[in-house]
Amino acid sequence: MKKRIVFVGILLHAFVLLAAYIAQALVFPYMSPTGIRPAILPLAAAGVAVFEGSTRGGLFGLFAGALCDMSFNQPISTLTLLFTLFGITAGFLSDIVMARGFPSYIVCCVAALALTAFTQMFALLFFEGLPLAALTKTAVLQTLYSLVFALPVYFAVKPLGHRGLNTQRRFY
């Protein structure tokens, strides 16, 4: 019985990860009139870290970071490492310090989006020499645009939390 619950939980997490990736990589690039694409995977990684804890948050961050690297056409290690460390850290903080609720989720979403934006603009700022003001404007717009999707991701991720899954329910 417990194995079935764990398997269903893994499938549900994989479905959320796949849906966030499809939205970020295949849907929103064609729906952005300004050229700014929202980052949905950092929102999902932040949600899983807040509601699941450090171990599951780090593991989900690993996969979300790899998919985010692919959707933003970056080297496969940059956001993968960042989201893994972010998932572990945010999950640890939610286990020890933060309450597991919407305010903590939003704070973690803003932090994940800010880290994503800084990672994206790092090479452009230091190696390409683009102006900081233009990069900061784009980063802020991307963060705000991405935060619009924080509420739907919240409602997709919160029930998956280990406190949200009813372990007494039978799946047959």
Number of C-alpha atoms within 10 A of each C-alpha: 12 10 8 12 17 13 12 15 16 13 12 16 19 15 13 18 22 15 14 24 21 16 16 21 22 12 13 17 15 10 11 11 9 7 12 17 21 23 27 28 32 30 29 30 33 35 34 30 35 34 28 27 24 25 16 21 28 28 19 25 32 24 20 28 26 22 23 27 18 17 17 15 10 14 11 15 13 16 28 21 17 19 31 25 18 27 33 24 19 32 29 20 18 22 17 10 10 15 14 21 14 16 11 18 27 19 12 24 24 19 18 25 25 17 18 23 20 16 15 18 19 14 12 15 15 11 9 10 10 13 11 13 9 10 18 14 11 16 21 14 17 20 23 14 16 22 20 12 14 22 14 12 20 20 12 17 25 22 14 21 20 15 12 12 15 12 13 9 9 10 9 5
